[in-house]
Amino acid sequence: MTVDDLDLAVLVGSLVLVAAVFAVRLSVGTGTPSLLLYLALGVAIGESGLGIQFRDYDLTQVLGYAALVLILAEGGLTTRWSSIRASIAPAALLATLGTAVSVLVVAAVARLALGTDWATGMLLGAVVSSTDAAAVFSVLRRAPLPSRLGGLLEAESGFNDAPVVIAVVSLTAVVAGDTSHGWGLLVLEAGAELVGGAAVGLALGWLGALGLRRVALPASGLYPITVLAVCALAYGLGTQLHASGFIAVYLAGLVLGNAELPHRPATRGFAEGVGWLAQIGLFVMLGLLVSPSRLPGQVVPALVVGFALLLLARPLSVLVSTSWFRVPLRDQALLSWGGLRGAVPIVLATVPAAAGVPGTEGVVEMVFVLVVAFTLVQAPTLPWVARRLGVGEPEVRDLEVESSPLEEIGADVLQVRVGPGSQLHGLEVFELRLPEGAEVSLLVRDGRPRVPTRTTTLQRGDDLLVVAVSAVRELTEERLRALSERGRLAGWMTPGAARVAELRPPPGRERPGS
């Protein structure tokens, strides 16, 4: 590559990145999953658009794995342990036993409807059985799902990449003619890799958190870099020990993300930015890889496999995996519908394609059609399905909260927007009853800032700046959201109300200046 080639690559790459960032806004405004816009962007600059030729399956697999490492690290670092703690056991079973059930069901349908042999059908089932972390994380940020179900989907999407990758690599070898391993030995090896990867991830996450708490780095910007480096180290060490690097990187990120580390808010923000960059690059590359002229011939196989996955394999895998934990049937139905596919199946489709496995010609295009079609069906309708099943939670879109850290004093600034339907309208500042350590410091109304008093009445369209010490930031945000949804009644109707009351000073002992 020459300097001129580099200049052109930087120009095109930066333009694609800027367009992808604006696509995020379009996605939020229209409800279209952002991954579809990224894929479309890749197709637009590919051989049938701007004419960029890219058909390197080996390079796609390498870069795809690298992107998945960053996406899983970001998923672990930004996942709150409290939100998934109760879901660890069912999520782990769904990611393992559920994946096996899904593979077998898809294999049976592929054999009956598409005429494949059992090994090829199982390979196809393994390729499409992964619940994509990037797709699930992006949809859960907008879908008003109960925390028990959102946490289970989030944990499953973080766990199941590892067993699926192991299954695809092993089945690719089997279909290619490698008979050195029996089916029983393959299952034992897969289990050993998962256990080993989990051990590596948990150990490195704990050691990394311990070291970062005890060693003072010379610059705050080094902490996010070090945290991501530890996550990447977990992946690299796991693979070198013949364990699962993907489960290692996710668990390392989960441990580090929930540890009391210096500059933790900045680290989370940095990880989110890196995760977005990895998602954008991955989806655009996959769109670039696909040849549009080959897509029509893969529509029927994609729909056959997709409907088998959505209507048979996924519901059965959820039933078998979660019934042990007495998950209600309505919750199981929503979990079945929420098994979203994204970049991971397309990346995994390049494994047999790169190996030239017979019977897998066009598998990348087929999986591409499946992902696009069923993401369009499942992602936008997930909130509606939740409401129809009676397991959705009231969606509060009338309060927007953005957080910025004040590292030096151990506090955060919350920027709160009072929306048109927010029940904060009409409340006076003293009625907020925020936790001790949180105060409304500024109010902006009609573009004019003012310092509110205890009797200042809030109105729709107001912007508030709330300063909260780090220890009560989450509780403050919880209290504000409860008030926005229920108004004054939030003091009696929310679980956090008692904790808020405990943190308030008793009558006659208000804070100075209150």
Rosetta blueprint (number, residue, H / E / L):
1 M L
2 T L
3 V H
4 D H
5 D H
6 L H
7 D H
8 L H
9 A H
10 V H
11 L H
12 V H
13 G H
14 S H
15 L H
16 V H
17 L H
18 V H
19 A H
20 A H
21 V H
22 F H
23 A H
24 V H
25 R H
26 L H
27 S H
28 V H
29 G H
30 T H
31 G L
32 T L
33 P L
34 S H
35 L H
36 L H
37 L H
38 Y H
39 L H
40 A H
41 L H
42 G H
43 V H
44 A H
45 I L
46 G L
47 E L
48 S L
49 G L
50 L L
51 G L
52 I L
53 Q L
54 F L
55 R L
56 D L
57 Y H
58 D H
59 L H
60 T H
61 Q H
62 V H
63 L H
64 G H
65 Y H
66 A H
67 A H
68 L H
69 V H
70 L H
71 I H
72 L H
73 A H
74 E H
75 G H
76 G H
77 L H
78 T L
79 T L
80 R L
81 W H
82 S H
83 S H
84 I H
85 R H
86 A H
87 S H
88 I H
89 A H
90 P H
91 A H
92 A H
93 L H
94 L H
95 A H
96 T H
97 L H
98 G H
99 T H
100 A H
101 V H
102 S H
103 V H
104 L H
105 V H
106 V H
107 A H
108 A H
109 V H
110 A H
111 R H
112 L H
113 A H
114 L H
115 G L
116 T L
117 D L
118 W H
119 A H
120 T H
121 G H
122 M H
123 L H
124 L H
125 G H
126 A H
127 V H
128 V H
129 S L
130 S L
131 T L
132 D L
133 A H
134 A H
135 A H
136 V H
137 F H
138 S H
139 V H
140 L H
141 R L
142 R L
143 A L
144 P L
145 L L
146 P L
147 S H
148 R H
149 L H
150 G H
151 G H
152 L H
153 L H
154 E H
155 A H
156 E H
157 S H
158 G H
159 F H
160 N L
161 D H
162 A H
163 P H
164 V H
165 V H
166 I H
167 A H
168 V H
169 V H
170 S H
171 L H
172 T H
173 A H
174 V H
175 V H
176 A L
177 G L
178 D L
179 T L
180 S L
181 H L
182 G L
183 W H
184 G H
185 L H
186 L H
187 V H
188 L H
189 E H
190 A H
191 G H
192 A H
193 E H
194 L H
195 V H
196 G H
197 G H
198 A H
199 A H
200 V H
201 G H
202 L H
203 A H
204 L H
205 G H
206 W H
207 L H
208 G H
209 A H
210 L H
211 G H
212 L H
213 R H
214 R H
215 V L
216 A L
217 L L
218 P L
219 A L
220 S L
221 G L
222 L H
223 Y H
224 P H
225 I H
226 T H
227 V H
228 L H
229 A H
230 V H
231 C H
232 A H
233 L H
234 A H
235 Y H
236 G H
237 L H
238 G H
239 T H
240 Q H
241 L L
242 H L
243 A L
244 S L
245 G H
246 F H
247 I H
248 A H
249 V H
250 Y H
251 L H
252 A H
253 G H
254 L H
255 V H
256 L H
257 G H
258 N L
259 A L
260 E L
261 L L
262 P L
263 H L
264 R H
265 P H
266 A H
267 T H
268 R H
269 G H
270 F H
271 A H
272 E H
273 G H
274 V H
275 G H
276 W H
277 L H
278 A H
279 Q H
280 I H
281 G H
282 L H
283 F H
284 V H
285 M H
286 L H
287 G H
288 L H
289 L H
290 V L
291 S L
292 P H
293 S H
294 R H
295 L L
296 P H
297 G H
298 Q H
299 V H
300 V H
301 P H
302 A H
303 L H
304 V H
305 V H
306 G H
307 F H
308 A H
309 L H
310 L H
311 L H
312 L H
313 A H
314 R H
315 P H
316 L H
317 S H
318 V H
319 L H
320 V H
321 S H
322 T H
323 S H
324 W H
325 F H
326 R L
327 V L
328 P L
329 L H
330 R H
331 D H
332 Q H
333 A H
334 L H
335 L H
336 S H
337 W H
338 G L
339 G L
340 L L
341 R L
342 G L
343 A H
344 V H
345 P H
346 I H
347 V H
348 L H
349 A H
350 T H
351 V H
352 P H
353 A H
354 A H
355 A H
356 G L
357 V L
358 P L
359 G L
360 T L
361 E L
362 G L
363 V H
364 V H
365 E H
366 M H
367 V H
368 F H
369 V H
370 L H
371 V H
372 V H
373 A H
374 F H
375 T H
376 L H
377 V H
378 Q H
379 A H
380 P H
381 T H
382 L H
383 P H
384 W H
385 V H
386 A H
387 R H
388 R H
389 L H
390 G L
391 V L
392 G L
393 E L
394 P L
395 E L
396 V L
397 R L
398 D L
399 L E
400 E E
401 V E
402 E E
403 S E
404 S E
405 P E
406 L E
407 E H
408 E H
409 I H
410 G L
411 A E
412 D E
413 V E
414 L E
415 Q E
416 V E
417 R E
418 V E
419 G L
420 P L
421 G L
422 S L
423 Q L
424 L L
425 H L
426 G L
427 L L
428 E E
429 V H
430 F H
431 E H
432 L H
433 R L
434 L L
435 P L
436 E L
437 G L
438 A E
439 E E
440 V E
441 S E
442 L E
443 L E
444 V E
445 R E
446 D L
447 G L
448 R E
449 P E
450 R E
451 V L
452 P L
453 T L
454 R L
455 T L
456 T L
457 T E
458 L L
459 Q L
460 R L
461 G L
462 D L
463 D E
464 L E
465 L E
466 V E
467 V E
468 A E
469 V E
470 S H
471 A H
472 V H
473 R H
474 E H
475 L H
476 T H
477 E H
478 E H
479 R H
480 L H
481 R H
482 A H
483 L H
484 S H
485 E H
486 R H
487 G H
488 R H
489 L H
490 A H
491 G H
492 W H
493 M H
494 T L
495 P L
496 G H
497 A H
498 A H
499 R H
500 V H
501 A H
502 E H
503 L H
504 R L
505 P L
506 P L
507 P L
508 G L
509 R L
510 E L
511 R L
512 P L
513 G L
514 S L
